[in-house]
């Protein structure tokens, strides 16, 4: 009996050119397949940090996806390469997809540039391929996508500011870090959008953040905690 035909995926509004860095051949090939299924092009797929740097220089991709642990040391080579790439080109969108949180460079990556066009997702928390591709697209468009577990672990480095926030304000901040709008946060917490706006205002005031326009103000609220 023939295998069922996969459900077709609609053509994306923007076809992304992706450089992928993942040392596991099976996962690398799987991600290439997922990206292609959603209409994106993997212009280079590499297995170590040096090859990642070379591929970005050669192809100038729309977005980079990289793992943290890569040869030769299998420590934080991929993440360090991502930090270097963002230092050279602050507007380069980078999405880290990892098994765990590497604190030493994660905050530096998320604070690079102006804090936009960057993401850090944990592999075991990306439940569906659509969720991964949605996060990738958001990062490529200049958004910020941060796994809530990444936020929780990095926040432990800055306990004093965190202690100023109420439990509800911390909850709102975590949802802001996930890239959710005020409306989405209100729906998840079952409160009004006005209440969410008040919480965010309180968070910004307690963090002593200067006024900023648009999404940058929300990003600053998260990055204020991630800086070491």
Residue frames relative to the residue before (quaternion, step in Angstrom):
aa qw qx qy qz dx dy dz
X 1.0000 0.0000 0.0000 0.0000 0.00 0.00 0.00
X 0.4590 -0.7071 0.4519 0.2917 3.64 -0.72 0.97
X 0.5468 -0.6102 0.4626 0.3387 3.56 -1.18 0.63
X 0.5489 -0.6178 0.4377 0.3541 3.58 -1.06 0.68
X 0.4939 -0.6578 0.4833 0.2995 3.55 -1.08 0.72
X 0.4893 -0.6703 0.4623 0.3123 3.63 -0.81 0.94
X 0.5407 -0.6089 0.4648 0.3475 3.53 -1.09 0.69
X 0.4273 -0.7186 0.4765 0.2719 3.60 -0.70 1.01
X 0.3136 -0.7294 0.5809 0.1793 3.54 -1.17 0.68
X 0.4909 -0.6720 0.4662 0.3003 3.56 -0.90 0.91
X 0.5645 -0.6027 0.4439 0.3479 3.57 -1.15 0.64
X 0.4443 -0.7066 0.4723 0.2833 3.61 -0.78 0.95
X 0.6079 -0.5532 0.4206 0.3841 3.56 -1.23 0.48
X 0.7855 0.1008 -0.0447 0.6089 3.56 1.14 -0.64
X 0.3095 -0.7433 0.5673 0.1729 3.57 -0.77 1.06
X 0.2254 -0.8114 0.5301 0.0996 3.57 -0.47 1.20
X 0.2752 -0.7095 0.6247 0.1749 3.53 -1.16 0.74
X 0.0939 -0.8484 0.5198 -0.0349 3.54 -0.43 1.31
X 0.1718 -0.7041 0.6739 0.1434 3.53 -1.18 0.73
X 0.1347 -0.8124 0.5672 0.0076 3.55 -0.69 1.17
X 0.0507 -0.7888 0.6126 0.0060 3.58 -0.87 0.99
X 0.2636 0.7304 -0.5770 0.2531 3.57 -0.49 1.26
X 0.3571 -0.7796 0.4717 0.2054 3.58 -0.61 1.11
X 0.6132 0.5253 -0.3598 0.4675 3.62 1.18 -0.40
X 0.4110 -0.7385 0.4779 0.2394 3.57 -0.52 1.19
X 0.6552 0.5210 -0.3240 0.4408 3.59 0.91 -0.87
X 0.6887 0.4610 -0.2891 0.4792 3.59 0.86 -0.91
X 0.6210 0.5499 -0.3404 0.4427 3.56 1.01 -0.79
X 0.6790 0.4750 -0.2899 0.4789 3.58 0.88 -0.94
X 0.6320 0.5371 -0.3346 0.4474 3.57 1.06 -0.74
X 0.6661 0.4949 -0.3002 0.4704 3.58 0.97 -0.84
X 0.5994 0.5434 -0.3587 0.4657 3.58 1.06 -0.70
X 0.6635 0.5093 -0.2992 0.4592 3.56 0.96 -0.88
X 0.6449 0.5168 -0.3183 0.4645 3.58 0.97 -0.85
X 0.6693 0.5022 -0.3047 0.4549 3.57 0.85 -0.95
X 0.6612 0.5039 -0.3029 0.4660 3.57 0.97 -0.85
X 0.6240 0.5526 -0.3300 0.4432 3.56 1.05 -0.77
X 0.7280 0.3917 -0.2258 0.5154 3.56 1.10 -0.67
X 0.6400 -0.5965 0.3035 0.3775 3.57 1.23 0.39
X 0.5727 0.5875 -0.3911 0.4170 3.58 1.23 0.24
X 0.3669 -0.7444 0.5267 0.1842 3.57 -1.19 0.57
X 0.2460 -0.7348 0.6135 0.1521 3.56 -0.88 0.98
X 0.2067 -0.8231 0.5192 0.1008 3.58 -0.22 1.26
X 0.7814 -0.0139 -0.0135 0.6237 3.58 1.26 -0.35
X 0.0650 -0.7679 0.6370 0.0171 3.55 -1.06 0.86
X 0.0071 0.8377 -0.5388 0.0883 3.56 -0.41 1.27
X 0.3862 -0.7637 0.4868 0.1751 3.53 -1.29 0.39
X 0.7720 0.2332 -0.1899 0.5600 3.60 1.21 0.22
X 0.6875 -0.5346 0.3187 0.3741 3.55 -1.27 0.47
X 0.6358 0.5247 -0.3430 0.4502 3.61 0.97 -0.76
X 0.6547 0.4986 -0.3089 0.4768 3.57 0.99 -0.83
X 0.5976 0.5562 -0.3579 0.4532 3.58 1.11 -0.63
X 0.6577 0.5011 -0.3148 0.4662 3.59 0.87 -0.90
X 0.6683 0.5022 -0.2987 0.4603 3.58 0.92 -0.91
X 0.6632 0.5170 -0.3108 0.4429 3.59 0.94 -0.87
X 0.6428 0.5115 -0.3244 0.4689 3.58 1.00 -0.77
X 0.6513 0.5097 -0.3122 0.4675 3.59 0.98 -0.83
X 0.7046 0.4804 -0.2652 0.4498 3.58 0.98 -0.86
X 0.8128 0.3220 -0.1313 0.4673 3.59 0.89 -0.92
X 0.1872 -0.8058 0.5370 0.1651 3.62 1.18 -0.42
X 0.0157 0.8634 -0.5033 0.0316 3.59 0.67 1.12
X 0.5887 -0.5464 0.4595 0.3791 3.54 -1.36 0.16
X 0.8010 -0.0260 0.0609 0.5949 3.58 1.10 -0.68
X 0.2591 -0.7453 0.5967 0.1461 3.56 -1.21 0.65
X 0.0942 -0.7502 0.6510 0.0680 3.57 -1.07 0.80
X 0.0896 0.8247 -0.5508 0.0921 3.58 -0.65 1.04
X 0.4174 -0.6425 0.5807 0.2753 3.51 -1.28 0.55
X 0.5510 -0.6073 0.4566 0.3450 3.58 -1.29 0.24
X 0.7768 0.3159 -0.1623 0.5201 3.57 0.67 -1.13
X 0.1389 0.7838 -0.5881 0.1433 3.54 -0.67 1.16
X 0.6410 -0.5038 0.3888 0.4290 3.60 -1.24 0.30
X 0.5934 -0.1249 -0.7791 -0.1589 1.48 -2.32 0.98
X 0.7031 0.5162 -0.2703 0.4076 3.60 1.09 -0.57
X 0.2449 -0.7966 0.5086 0.2163 3.58 1.27 -0.41
X 0.4283 0.6633 -0.4849 0.3761 3.54 0.94 1.02
X 0.7650 -0.2848 0.2390 0.5258 3.58 -0.02 -1.30
X 0.2033 0.8402 -0.4857 0.1298 3.58 1.23 0.50
X 0.6742 0.5060 -0.2999 0.4466 3.59 0.93 -0.89
X 0.6670 0.4964 -0.2953 0.4706 3.55 0.99 -0.85
X 0.6421 0.5119 -0.3260 0.4683 3.59 1.00 -0.80
X 0.6282 0.5234 -0.3319 0.4704 3.58 1.05 -0.75
X 0.6344 0.5290 -0.3288 0.4578 3.58 1.02 -0.79
X 0.6395 0.5173 -0.3212 0.4694 3.58 0.99 -0.82
X 0.6503 0.5129 -0.3102 0.4667 3.59 0.98 -0.84
X 0.6550 0.5181 -0.3114 0.4535 3.57 0.95 -0.89
X 0.6685 0.4830 -0.2986 0.4803 3.57 1.00 -0.81
X 0.6079 0.5422 -0.3594 0.4553 3.61 1.09 -0.59
X 0.6863 0.4678 -0.2789 0.4820 3.57 1.02 -0.79
X 0.7921 0.0735 -0.0020 0.6059 3.56 1.03 -0.83
X 0.2336 -0.8398 0.4718 0.1324 3.62 0.23 1.25
X 0.6906 0.4767 -0.2898 0.4602 3.61 1.13 -0.52
X 0.4588 0.6790 -0.4609 0.3406 3.62 1.25 0.03
X 0.3369 -0.7470 0.5305 0.2170 3.62 -0.59 1.06
X 0.0152 -0.8006 0.5972 -0.0464 3.57 -0.86 1.03
X 0.0698 -0.7724 0.6308 0.0232 3.55 -0.93 0.99
X 0.1959 -0.7608 0.6109 0.0976 3.56 -0.73 1.11
X 0.0627 -0.7769 0.6265 -0.0047 3.54 -0.87 1.03
X 0.1216 0.8498 -0.4863 0.1633 3.56 -0.12 1.28
X 0.5673 -0.5878 0.4630 0.3439 3.53 -1.34 0.29
X 0.8122 0.0998 0.0022 0.5748 3.59 1.11 -0.59
X 0.5289 -0.6125 0.4838 0.3333 3.55 -1.36 0.12
X 0.1495 -0.7582 0.6304 0.0726 3.58 -0.76 1.08
X 0.2871 -0.8272 0.4577 0.1545 3.56 -0.05 1.31
X 0.6218 0.6135 -0.3562 0.3319 3.57 0.95 -0.89
X 0.8083 0.2146 -0.1137 0.5363 3.60 1.00 -0.72
X 0.4877 0.6832 -0.4388 0.3208 3.62 1.18 -0.29
X 0.6720 0.4890 -0.3060 0.4645 3.59 0.86 -0.93
X 0.6419 0.5243 -0.3259 0.4548 3.58 1.01 -0.81
X 0.6405 0.5137 -0.3259 0.4687 3.59 0.99 -0.78
X 0.7118 0.4661 -0.2640 0.4542 3.57 0.80 -1.03
X 0.6894 0.4434 -0.2733 0.5034 3.58 1.22 -0.38
X 0.4882 0.6840 -0.4288 0.3315 3.60 1.25 -0.03
X 0.7707 0.2508 -0.2306 0.5385 3.53 -1.16 0.58
X 0.6818 -0.4095 0.3291 0.5091 3.56 -0.76 -1.02
X 0.6432 -0.5553 0.3121 0.4249 3.56 1.23 0.47
X 0.6283 0.5072 -0.3507 0.4744 3.59 1.23 0.19
X 0.7745 0.3360 -0.2505 0.4738 3.55 -1.25 0.39
X 0.6437 0.4849 -0.3215 0.4972 3.56 1.07 0.71
X 0.0218 0.8104 -0.5846 0.0313 3.56 -1.11 0.68
X 0.1005 -0.7598 0.6400 0.0543 3.54 -1.29 0.48
X 0.0476 0.8061 -0.5828 0.0908 3.56 -0.40 1.28
X 0.3688 -0.7047 0.5599 0.2323 3.56 -1.10 0.70
X 0.5487 -0.6697 0.3929 0.3098 3.55 -0.80 1.06
X 0.7309 0.4455 -0.2639 0.4447 3.58 0.83 -0.92
X 0.6634 0.4746 -0.3158 0.4848 3.59 1.28 0.00
X 0.5555 0.5391 -0.4112 0.4813 3.57 1.28 0.04
X 0.1956 -0.8607 0.4623 0.0844 3.54 0.13 1.34
X 0.8032 0.1455 -0.0582 0.5747 3.59 1.06 -0.64
X 0.5837 -0.5879 0.4164 0.3745 3.56 -1.11 0.62
X 0.5928 0.5741 -0.3658 0.4304 3.58 1.10 -0.66
X 0.6296 0.5383 -0.3235 0.4573 3.57 1.07 -0.79
X 0.6508 0.5100 -0.3078 0.4707 3.57 0.98 -0.85
X 0.6932 0.4740 -0.2833 0.4632 3.59 0.82 -1.00
X 0.6149 0.5368 -0.3463 0.4624 3.59 1.04 -0.70
X 0.6605 0.4986 -0.3045 0.4716 3.58 0.97 -0.85
X 0.6341 0.5320 -0.3206 0.4605 3.56 1.00 -0.84
X 0.6618 0.5053 -0.3028 0.4636 3.57 0.91 -0.92
X 0.6448 0.5239 -0.3235 0.4529 3.57 0.95 -0.86
X 0.6539 0.5005 -0.3118 0.4740 3.59 0.96 -0.86
X 0.6578 0.5210 -0.3100 0.4469 3.60 0.92 -0.90
X 0.6939 0.4554 -0.2643 0.4912 3.58 1.15 -0.61
X 0.6556 -0.5409 0.3050 0.4297 3.58 1.27 0.18
X 0.5020 0.6593 -0.4228 0.3668 3.57 1.26 0.14
X 0.3705 -0.6971 0.5668 0.2356 3.52 -1.38 0.10
X 0.0257 -0.7995 0.5994 -0.0309 3.58 -0.75 1.08
X 0.0638 0.8076 -0.5787 0.0938 3.56 -0.51 1.18
X 0.4398 -0.6811 0.5180 0.2726 3.56 -0.81 1.01
X 0.5309 -0.6560 0.4230 0.3301 3.63 -0.84 0.86
X 0.6154 0.5358 -0.3578 0.4541 3.62 1.08 -0.57
X 0.5978 0.5417 -0.3556 0.4720 3.57 1.12 -0.64
X 0.6424 0.5212 -0.3176 0.4634 3.55 0.95 -0.90
X 0.6687 0.5206 -0.3128 0.4289 3.58 0.82 -0.99
X 0.6999 0.4731 -0.2857 0.4525 3.57 0.89 -0.91
X 0.6852 0.4756 -0.2938 0.4669 3.57 0.99 -0.77
X 0.5983 0.5766 -0.3625 0.4221 3.58 1.10 -0.58
X 0.5677 0.6133 -0.3838 0.3928 3.59 1.14 -0.53
X 0.5963 0.5757 -0.3597 0.4286 3.57 1.22 -0.40
X 0.7756 0.2632 -0.1358 0.5574 3.58 1.17 -0.51
X 0.0437 -0.8652 0.4992 0.0190 3.58 0.50 1.15
X 0.6218 0.5846 -0.3663 0.3706 3.61 0.91 -0.78
X 0.6907 0.4437 -0.3073 0.4813 3.65 0.74 -0.88
X 0.6298 0.5492 -0.3429 0.4292 3.58 0.98 -0.79
X 0.6593 0.5296 -0.3142 0.4314 3.57 0.99 -0.80
X 0.5842 0.5789 -0.3752 0.4276 3.58 1.23 -0.30
X 0.6716 0.5087 -0.2931 0.4520 3.57 1.17 -0.54
X 0.4695 -0.6367 0.5306 0.3045 3.53 -1.18 0.64
X 0.6687 -0.4813 0.3579 0.4395 3.63 -1.19 0.28
X 0.6588 0.4983 -0.3197 0.4642 3.60 0.96 -0.78
X 0.6461 0.5100 -0.3291 0.4628 3.61 0.98 -0.75
X 0.6250 0.5167 -0.3410 0.4755 3.59 1.04 -0.70
X 0.6348 0.5300 -0.3227 0.4605 3.56 1.04 -0.80
X 0.6505 0.5033 -0.3070 0.4788 3.57 0.96 -0.86
X 0.6478 0.5256 -0.3199 0.4491 3.60 0.94 -0.88
X 0.6357 0.5266 -0.3297 0.4581 3.59 0.98 -0.79
X 0.6774 0.4779 -0.2921 0.4769 3.59 1.00 -0.80
X 0.5863 0.5461 -0.3616 0.4767 3.58 1.14 -0.61
X 0.6489 0.5339 -0.3075 0.4465 3.58 1.00 -0.87
X 0.6478 0.5043 -0.3137 0.4771 3.58 1.17 -0.56
X 0.5529 -0.6419 0.3784 0.3730 3.58 1.28 -0.04
X 0.4260 0.7219 -0.4558 0.2995 3.60 1.23 0.26
X 0.4737 -0.6563 0.5158 0.2809 3.54 -1.16 0.71
X 0.6797 -0.4625 0.3596 0.4415 3.57 -1.27 0.19
X 0.6514 0.5276 -0.3162 0.4443 3.55 1.00 -0.83
X 0.6632 0.4981 -0.3019 0.4699 3.56 0.98 -0.87
X 0.6362 0.5168 -0.3269 0.4704 3.58 1.03 -0.78
X 0.6419 0.5308 -0.3193 0.4520 3.56 0.96 -0.88
X 0.6628 0.5096 -0.3026 0.4576 3.57 0.98 -0.86
X 0.6811 0.4931 -0.2923 0.4556 3.57 0.96 -0.85
X 0.7490 0.3852 -0.2119 0.4957 3.57 1.00 -0.81
X 0.3447 -0.7604 0.4709 0.2851 3.56 1.38 -0.14
X 0.5090 0.5645 -0.4747 0.4437 3.54 0.72 1.16
X 0.6144 -0.5448 0.4087 0.3984 3.58 -1.27 0.10
X 0.6042 -0.5432 0.4292 0.3945 3.56 -1.25 0.41
X 0.5998 0.5629 -0.3612 0.4392 3.58 1.08 -0.65
X 0.6410 0.5170 -0.3194 0.4689 3.57 1.04 -0.81
X 0.6340 0.5198 -0.3293 0.4684 3.60 1.01 -0.80
X 0.6516 0.5216 -0.3125 0.4536 3.57 0.95 -0.89
X 0.6398 0.5189 -0.3183 0.4692 3.57 1.05 -0.76
X 0.6377 0.5222 -0.3266 0.4626 3.58 0.98 -0.84
X 0.6668 0.4975 -0.3066 0.4625 3.58 0.90 -0.93
X 0.6233 0.5364 -0.3318 0.4623 3.58 1.04 -0.74
X 0.6521 0.5093 -0.3069 0.4702 3.56 1.01 -0.84
X 0.6296 0.5390 -0.3272 0.4538 3.57 1.02 -0.86
X 0.6753 0.4949 -0.2946 0.4608 3.58 0.87 -0.96
X 0.6490 0.5153 -0.3185 0.4603 3.57 1.01 -0.80
X 0.6855 0.4874 -0.2917 0.4555 3.60 0.90 -0.89
X 0.6845 0.4564 -0.2797 0.4949 3.56 1.17 -0.57
X 0.3497 -0.7644 0.4713 0.2668 3.55 1.35 -0.09
X 0.2881 0.7714 -0.5091 0.2505 3.56 0.95 0.94
X 0.4605 -0.6757 0.4933 0.2967 3.60 -0.98 0.78
X 0.5952 -0.5567 0.4215 0.3978 3.59 -1.14 0.49
X 0.0400 0.7666 -0.6399 0.0358 3.57 -1.16 0.71
X 0.5123 -0.6710 0.4509 0.2899 3.54 -1.19 0.53
X 0.8750 0.1746 -0.0943 0.4416 3.52 -1.33 0.48
X 0.8484 -0.1799 0.1438 0.4766 3.49 -1.20 -0.73
X 0.5685 0.6280 -0.3926 0.3582 3.61 1.10 -0.60
X 0.6104 0.5580 -0.3559 0.4351 3.59 1.06 -0.66
X 0.6684 0.4859 -0.2957 0.4794 3.57 1.00 -0.83
X 0.6337 0.5269 -0.3298 0.4605 3.57 1.02 -0.78
X 0.6275 0.5439 -0.3351 0.4451 3.58 0.98 -0.80
X 0.6160 0.5619 -0.3501 0.4270 3.58 1.03 -0.74
X 0.6836 0.4537 -0.2794 0.4989 3.57 1.03 -0.76
X 0.6959 0.5001 -0.2915 0.4251 3.58 0.82 -0.97
X 0.5447 0.6187 -0.4050 0.3956 3.59 1.14 -0.51
X 0.6944 0.4506 -0.2665 0.4937 3.59 1.15 -0.60
X 0.6832 0.5268 -0.2934 0.4119 3.53 1.06 -0.72
X 0.5626 0.5954 -0.3991 0.4119 3.58 1.16 -0.38
X 0.3756 -0.7390 0.5180 0.2111 3.59 -0.93 0.90
